[in-house]
Amino acid sequence: RIVKRTEGTSTTMLIGRLLSMSKDHLLSRGVHEEVPGGPQLVSQESASGSSTSWAESAPAWTLLPTMSRMALFYSDRQRQTGASARVVYAPGEWDLFHVGHIRFLERARKLGDILVVGVYDDETIHRKKGKNYPLQTLHERALNVLACRLVDDVLLGAPWQVSKDLLTTLNISVLVTGSNNQYADPLPEGQEDLLGLGDPFVNARAANILEVIDSDCSLTMDVIADRILQNTSTYLLRQSQKELAEQDYNDNKEFVVEG
Protein backbone atom coordinates (compact mmCIF):
# COMPACT_ATOMS: atom_id res chain seq x y z
CA ARG A 1 0.00 0.00 0.00
CA ILE A 2 1.33 3.43 -0.95
CA VAL A 3 0.53 6.19 1.53
CA LYS A 4 0.27 9.64 -0.04
CA ARG A 5 2.63 12.30 1.25
CA THR A 6 1.16 15.29 3.05
CA GLU A 7 1.82 18.28 0.82
CA GLY A 8 4.09 20.96 2.29
CA THR A 9 6.12 18.81 4.65
CA SER A 10 8.70 16.02 4.35
CA THR A 11 11.45 14.22 6.24
CA THR A 12 13.99 15.95 3.98
CA MET A 13 12.72 19.33 5.18
CA LEU A 14 12.78 18.28 8.84
CA ILE A 15 16.32 16.89 8.73
CA GLY A 16 17.39 20.07 6.96
CA ARG A 17 16.02 22.09 9.86
CA LEU A 18 18.03 19.97 12.27
CA LEU A 19 21.25 20.28 10.29
CA SER A 20 20.91 24.03 10.06
CA MET A 21 21.67 24.54 13.75
CA SER A 22 24.54 23.97 16.14
CA LYS A 23 24.01 22.14 19.42
CA ASP A 24 26.76 24.03 21.25
CA HIS A 25 24.60 26.84 22.63
CA LEU A 26 21.06 28.20 22.67
CA LEU A 27 20.02 30.97 20.33
CA SER A 28 17.73 33.81 21.20
CA ARG A 29 14.62 33.91 19.07
CA GLY A 30 15.19 35.15 15.55
CA VAL A 31 18.99 34.85 15.43
CA HIS A 32 20.13 32.62 12.58
CA GLU A 33 22.92 30.12 13.18
CA GLU A 34 24.73 28.41 10.33
CA VAL A 35 26.64 25.16 10.09
CA PRO A 36 29.51 25.59 7.59
CA GLY A 37 28.69 23.63 4.47
CA GLY A 38 25.28 22.68 5.80
CA PRO A 39 21.86 23.28 4.30
CA GLN A 40 20.15 26.42 5.56
CA LEU A 41 16.48 25.57 5.22
CA VAL A 42 15.18 27.69 8.07
CA SER A 43 15.17 31.42 7.33
CA GLN A 44 14.75 33.73 10.29
CA GLU A 45 14.82 37.46 10.82
CA SER A 46 17.64 38.94 12.87
CA ALA A 47 17.01 39.96 16.46
CA SER A 48 16.74 43.58 15.36
CA GLY A 49 14.35 42.66 12.56
CA SER A 50 16.31 44.77 10.08
CA SER A 51 18.19 42.28 7.93
CA THR A 52 15.61 40.49 5.81
CA SER A 53 11.99 41.21 5.07
CA TRP A 54 9.38 38.62 5.97
CA ALA A 55 8.43 38.13 2.33
CA GLU A 56 12.05 37.44 1.37
CA SER A 57 12.67 35.02 4.24
CA ALA A 58 9.43 33.05 3.90
CA PRO A 59 9.93 29.45 2.70
CA ALA A 60 9.09 28.62 -0.91
CA TRP A 61 6.69 25.92 0.23
CA THR A 62 5.07 25.08 3.52
CA LEU A 63 2.27 23.07 5.09
CA LEU A 64 -1.07 24.77 4.42
CA PRO A 65 -3.31 23.78 7.36
CA THR A 66 -6.77 24.16 5.84
CA MET A 67 -9.70 23.02 7.94
CA SER A 68 -10.53 20.32 5.40
CA ARG A 69 -7.04 18.90 5.73
CA MET A 70 -7.25 18.98 9.52
CA ALA A 71 -10.64 17.25 9.25
CA LEU A 72 -9.10 14.43 7.21
CA PHE A 73 -6.73 13.71 10.07
CA TYR A 74 -9.47 14.14 12.66
CA SER A 75 -11.60 11.54 10.78
CA ASP A 76 -14.12 9.63 12.88
CA ARG A 77 -13.25 10.72 16.41
CA GLN A 78 -16.19 11.07 18.74
CA ARG A 79 -17.39 14.65 18.71
CA GLN A 80 -18.97 15.06 22.15
CA THR A 81 -17.79 14.57 25.70
CA GLY A 82 -20.40 13.62 28.28
CA ALA A 83 -20.35 15.22 31.72
CA SER A 84 -19.61 11.83 33.27
CA ALA A 85 -16.71 11.02 30.94
CA ARG A 86 -13.26 10.78 32.49
CA VAL A 87 -11.15 13.16 30.39
CA VAL A 88 -7.36 12.83 30.34
CA TYR A 89 -5.34 15.87 29.27
CA ALA A 90 -1.77 15.53 27.98
CA PRO A 91 -0.04 18.83 27.11
CA GLY A 92 3.32 18.73 25.34
CA GLU A 93 5.58 19.63 22.44
CA TRP A 94 5.06 16.55 20.22
CA ASP A 95 7.97 17.49 17.94
CA LEU A 96 9.04 14.78 15.44
CA PHE A 97 6.35 12.40 16.70
CA HIS A 98 8.06 9.12 17.63
CA VAL A 99 7.63 5.80 19.42
CA GLY A 100 8.27 7.38 22.83
CA HIS A 101 5.24 9.60 22.28
CA ILE A 102 3.14 6.58 21.27
CA ARG A 103 4.03 4.61 24.38
CA PHE A 104 3.29 7.61 26.59
CA LEU A 105 -0.12 8.12 24.95
CA GLU A 106 -0.94 4.42 25.24
CA ARG A 107 -0.55 4.67 29.00
CA ALA A 108 -2.36 8.00 29.21
CA ARG A 109 -5.32 6.60 27.23
CA LYS A 110 -5.84 3.86 29.80
CA LEU A 111 -6.44 6.43 32.54
CA GLY A 112 -9.78 7.63 31.20
CA ASP A 113 -12.48 7.62 28.54
CA ILE A 114 -11.31 10.58 26.44
CA LEU A 115 -7.72 11.64 25.67
CA VAL A 116 -7.20 15.31 24.81
CA VAL A 117 -3.69 16.31 23.75
CA GLY A 118 -2.49 19.89 24.16
CA VAL A 119 0.05 21.09 21.59
CA TYR A 120 2.19 24.05 22.73
CA ASP A 121 2.67 26.92 20.29
CA ASP A 122 6.01 27.52 18.56
CA GLU A 123 6.95 30.51 20.74
CA THR A 124 6.55 28.56 23.98
CA ILE A 125 8.78 25.71 22.80
CA HIS A 126 11.39 28.10 21.46
CA ARG A 127 11.54 29.91 24.80
CA LYS A 128 12.01 26.55 26.49
CA LYS A 129 14.55 24.92 24.15
CA GLY A 130 16.18 27.69 22.08
CA LYS A 131 18.16 26.96 18.88
CA ASN A 132 15.59 26.64 16.11
CA TYR A 133 13.25 24.36 17.99
CA PRO A 134 10.56 23.31 17.44
CA LEU A 135 11.60 21.59 14.24
CA GLN A 136 7.95 21.32 13.23
CA THR A 137 5.44 24.12 13.31
CA LEU A 138 2.34 24.03 15.48
CA HIS A 139 0.16 22.75 12.64
CA GLU A 140 2.68 20.10 11.56
CA ARG A 141 2.86 18.81 15.12
CA ALA A 142 -0.92 18.92 15.46
CA LEU A 143 -1.33 16.73 12.35
CA ASN A 144 1.19 14.27 13.83
CA VAL A 145 -0.95 13.94 16.93
CA LEU A 146 -4.24 13.80 15.02
CA ALA A 147 -2.86 10.91 12.97
CA CYS A 148 -2.61 8.86 16.19
CA ARG A 149 -5.77 6.83 16.88
CA LEU A 150 -5.16 6.97 20.62
CA VAL A 151 -6.02 10.68 20.61
CA ASP A 152 -9.64 11.87 20.76
CA ASP A 153 -9.09 15.61 20.46
CA VAL A 154 -6.32 18.22 20.19
CA LEU A 155 -5.99 21.64 21.81
CA LEU A 156 -4.05 23.87 19.39
CA GLY A 157 -1.65 26.37 20.94
CA ALA A 158 -2.19 24.93 24.41
CA PRO A 159 -1.22 27.38 27.17
CA TRP A 160 1.93 26.56 29.15
CA GLN A 161 0.16 27.24 32.43
CA VAL A 162 -2.78 24.87 32.88
CA SER A 163 -5.39 27.19 34.34
CA LYS A 164 -8.39 26.36 36.49
CA ASP A 165 -10.57 27.56 33.62
CA LEU A 166 -8.96 25.08 31.22
CA LEU A 167 -9.48 22.22 33.68
CA THR A 168 -13.14 23.16 34.09
CA THR A 169 -13.93 23.98 30.46
CA LEU A 170 -12.46 20.73 29.13
CA ASN A 171 -13.80 18.74 32.11
CA ILE A 172 -10.33 17.37 32.90
CA SER A 173 -10.23 14.51 35.40
CA VAL A 174 -6.55 13.60 34.97
CA LEU A 175 -3.60 15.66 33.72
CA VAL A 176 -0.62 13.59 32.63
CA THR A 177 3.03 14.41 32.03
CA GLY A 178 6.16 12.34 31.44
CA SER A 179 8.61 11.39 34.17
CA ASN A 180 11.35 13.11 32.15
CA ASN A 181 9.58 16.47 32.40
CA GLN A 182 11.59 18.68 34.74
CA TYR A 183 8.31 20.06 36.10
CA ALA A 184 6.96 16.58 36.89
CA ASP A 185 7.85 17.25 40.52
CA PRO A 186 7.39 20.66 42.16
CA LEU A 187 10.56 22.70 42.49
CA PRO A 188 12.03 22.50 46.01
CA GLU A 189 11.51 25.69 47.97
CA GLY A 190 14.27 28.18 47.21
CA GLN A 191 15.43 26.42 44.03
CA GLU A 192 15.63 28.62 40.96
CA ASP A 193 13.45 27.85 37.95
CA LEU A 194 16.24 27.69 35.35
CA LEU A 195 13.84 27.90 32.40
CA GLY A 196 11.97 30.81 33.92
CA LEU A 197 8.65 29.54 32.57
CA GLY A 198 6.97 28.73 35.86
CA ASP A 199 5.45 25.46 37.04
CA PRO A 200 2.73 24.60 34.48
CA PHE A 201 1.01 22.16 36.81
CA VAL A 202 0.32 24.30 39.89
CA ASN A 203 -3.46 24.07 39.54
CA ALA A 204 -3.39 20.37 38.67
CA ARG A 205 -1.34 19.65 41.78
CA ALA A 206 -3.75 21.67 43.89
CA ALA A 207 -6.64 19.65 42.48
CA ASN A 208 -4.69 16.42 43.02
CA ILE A 209 -5.21 15.30 39.42
CA LEU A 210 -1.60 15.28 38.15
CA GLU A 211 -0.38 11.84 37.06
CA VAL A 212 3.28 11.29 36.13
CA ILE A 213 3.80 8.59 33.51
CA ASP A 214 6.97 6.68 32.64
CA SER A 215 6.83 5.58 28.99
CA ASP A 216 9.69 3.07 29.52
CA CYS A 217 11.25 4.43 26.32
CA SER A 218 14.57 6.27 26.28
CA LEU A 219 13.92 7.82 22.87
CA THR A 220 13.25 11.56 22.95
CA MET A 221 13.34 14.44 20.48
CA ASP A 222 16.77 15.41 21.83
CA VAL A 223 18.12 11.87 21.33
CA ILE A 224 16.97 11.91 17.70
CA ALA A 225 18.59 15.33 17.17
CA ASP A 226 21.86 14.16 18.74
CA ARG A 227 21.99 11.06 16.55
CA ILE A 228 21.60 13.13 13.40
CA LEU A 229 24.08 15.81 14.49
CA GLN A 230 26.66 13.17 15.45
CA ASN A 231 26.50 11.91 11.87
CA THR A 232 26.41 15.30 10.20
CA SER A 233 28.73 14.46 7.29
CA THR A 234 26.65 11.42 6.31
CA TYR A 235 23.40 13.35 6.49
CA LEU A 236 24.83 16.33 4.58
CA LEU A 237 25.66 14.08 1.63
CA ARG A 238 22.23 12.46 1.76
CA GLN A 239 20.60 15.85 2.24
CA SER A 240 22.21 17.45 -0.82
CA GLN A 241 20.76 14.68 -2.99
CA LYS A 242 17.35 14.72 -1.30
CA GLU A 243 17.03 18.49 -1.51
CA LEU A 244 17.45 18.42 -5.29
CA ALA A 245 14.63 15.86 -5.56
CA GLU A 246 12.49 17.86 -3.10
CA GLN A 247 13.06 21.07 -5.06
CA ASP A 248 12.20 19.36 -8.33
CA TYR A 249 9.01 17.88 -6.86
CA ASN A 250 7.79 21.20 -5.49
CA ASP A 251 8.72 23.17 -8.60
CA ASN A 252 6.82 20.80 -10.86
CA LYS A 253 4.06 19.41 -8.68
CA GLU A 254 0.45 19.41 -9.73
CA PHE A 255 -2.75 19.47 -7.70
CA VAL A 256 -3.11 16.40 -5.48
CA VAL A 257 -6.53 15.17 -4.36
CA GLU A 258 -6.35 14.32 -0.65
CA GLY A 259 -8.59 12.02 1.33
Salt bridges, closest charged atoms under 4 A:
GLU7 OE1 - LYS253 NZ 3.26
GLU33 OE2 - HIS25 NE2 3.79
ASP76 OD1 - ARG149 NH1 2.63
GLU93 OE2 - LYS128 NZ 2.77
GLU93 OE1 - LYS129 NZ 3.62
ASP122 OD1 - ARG141 NH2 2.75
GLU123 OE1 - ARG29 NE 2.77
GLU140 OE1 - ARG17 NH1 2.96
ASP152 OD2 - ARG109 NH2 3.24
ASP199 OD2 - ARG205 NE 3.01
ASP216 OD2 - ARG107 NH2 2.50
ASP222 OD1 - LYS129 NZ 3.19
GLU246 OE2 - ARG5 NH2 3.32
GLU258 OE2 - ARG69 NH2 2.60
